[in-house]
Amino acid sequence: MIKHDEELIALADTYSAHNYHPLPVVVAHAEGAWMTDVEGRRYLDMLAGYSALNFGHRNPRLIEAAKQQLDRVTLTSRAFHNDRFAPFCRQLAELCGMDMVLAMNTGAEAVETAVKTARKWGYEVKGVPDGRAKIVVATDNFHGRTTTIVSFSTDEDARRHFGPYTPGFEVLPYGDAETLRNVVAADPEIVAVLLEPIQGEAGVLVPAPGYLAEVRRLCTEHNVLFIADEIQSGLGRTGRTFACEHEGVVPDMYILGKALGGGVLPVSAVVSSREVLGVYKPGEHGSTFGGNPLACAVGLEVLEMLRSGEFQQRSAELGEHLHRELNALVGGPVTAVRGRGLWAGVDIDPARGTGRDVSRELMARGVLVKDTHGTTIRIAPPLVIEKDDLDWGLEQLRAVLSG
């Protein structure tokens, strides 16, 4: 067994496609908010798998749920029912205040499902002429990397040389309610507005107060579906179950993933009303692994953990502390801080270095974060992180930035 970072990184470089640029650390073990590499070095995880690990690495409750299900049945396909599927759908629908669930696996699959659903609803319920439905999306969005999704991306790295692109999307400035108002009012063929309530990949961008509420109002007024992609922002990350709750907004459709699988396996879902998801008939959409018994067993435990509100409250309280400490750094090497709960985008002065430079320096001090868009680092520790560990991680950041 290979036990050295350099050898494993070289092996990966040789045999895997270069579609990622990971930091040079090779994790072999993890628990809670801590990870250990193959050579025994420990690191504080301040990224949490882009929110997939909201409940920490190897959360005992989730691991036990998976182990029990592994001893029973793991996959039936949707050709048959399984005894975990119906309870999972019911409890997820109840958590969201919705009627129905369409279970998938990855976040991108769920976004594709939402796009298909909105179009079908537009034709069969709203009455848009077939083949004419349009979906409004936002600049700097990140919803995945399938060919349909990159068709409406404004990130050239994600989009370039993957055409021809899928039509039917109109890209508007994120946070610009006036432009959205004019476009939606003028075009009856718009069937949905698809947004991240907080844009994660773009650098944890939080829209101005009132924006999401205005999106909700406009969608209601013009019979347009408001689709909230809460794959990263949902399930406790921002201090609420959903980021939309910060403005008292309920969308027509939630897109969920990442933390729904508890960091154990991929679980995603589209959750909506009976009017919207009721447009499907057998054979029109599906997934062999979507709603499998193992995924549902883990998902049920995730939903049980969220029901208590403990993780949402922890994120809110520790998040307030996190943002207070980070905002104290603004004015030096830090030019701006954004976010909510245990989620922050920290802009680094280019004179100090790139986001990747800071990430590598933090890695050398035992803290793992990840850069985005050149000069920004994202901080999103597991919601189970201890305050002392969070403070230690922030101390390392201060040391790096003052060095």
ABEGO torsion letter per residue (X at the ends): XBABAAAAAAAAAAABBBABBBBBBBBABBBEABBBBAAGBBBBBAAGGGGAAAAEBGBAAAAAAAAAAAAABABAEAABBBAAAAAAAAAAAAAAGBABBBBBABAAAAAAAAAAAAAAAAAAAAGBBBGABBBBBBBGBBAEABAAAAAABABAAAABGAOBBBBGBBBBBBGBAAAAAAAAAABAABABBBBBABBAAAGGBBBBBGAAAAAAAAAAAAGBBBBBBAAAABGGAAGBABAAAAAGBBBABBBBBGAAAGGABBBBBBBBBAAAAAABBBGABEBAABGBAAAAAAAAAAAAAAAAGAAAAAAAAAAAAAAAAAAAABGBABABBBEBEBBBBBBBBAAAEBAAAAAAAAAAAGBBBBBBGGABBBBBBBAABBAAAAAAAAAAAAAAAAX
